[in-house]
């Protein structure tokens, strides 16, 4: 695919229900406080291990605070060989507003 697509929280929820992975690129403290259920905290320290172990055929949704930084990260993952990469429009803030019951701490 060598690119990504921005998607709404509703589209993301549908993809998650179909098995998409979620990576959260926010700082560790924000991630620990509240996150999308089953999201993986992706950072510079674990990035290479994540890429090495990931199923590149599985859709991946990148989440940040407000949907800006996730676009760069989604582009990066796409260039690393992930077939289907998405950036969550509005980031975790939009997700939390739409689906407070699908968050964990």
BELWO-V164027 format. One line per field, one symbol per residue. ss: DSSP state (H for helix, E for strand, - for the rest). psi: psi as a letter, one per 30 degrees, with the letter a starting at -180 (. if undefined). burial: # if it has 24 or more other ideal C-beta (glycine too) atoms within 12 Angstrom, else .. A space follows every 50 residues. Layout:
ss=???
psi=???
burial=???
This chain:
ss=---EEEE-HHHHHHHHH---EEEE---HHHHHH-EE---EE-----HHHH HHH------EEEE-----HHHHHHHHHHH-----EEEE--HHHHHHHH-H HHEE-
psi=egllkklleeeeeeeefggklkkjglleeeeeeklkkgkkjklfegeeee eefljffkkkkkkaeggeffeeeeeeeeffgkejkkkjkfaeeeeeeeif fhll.
burial=...####.#.###.##...#######...##..###..####.......# ...#....#######.#.###.##.###...#.#############..#. ..#..
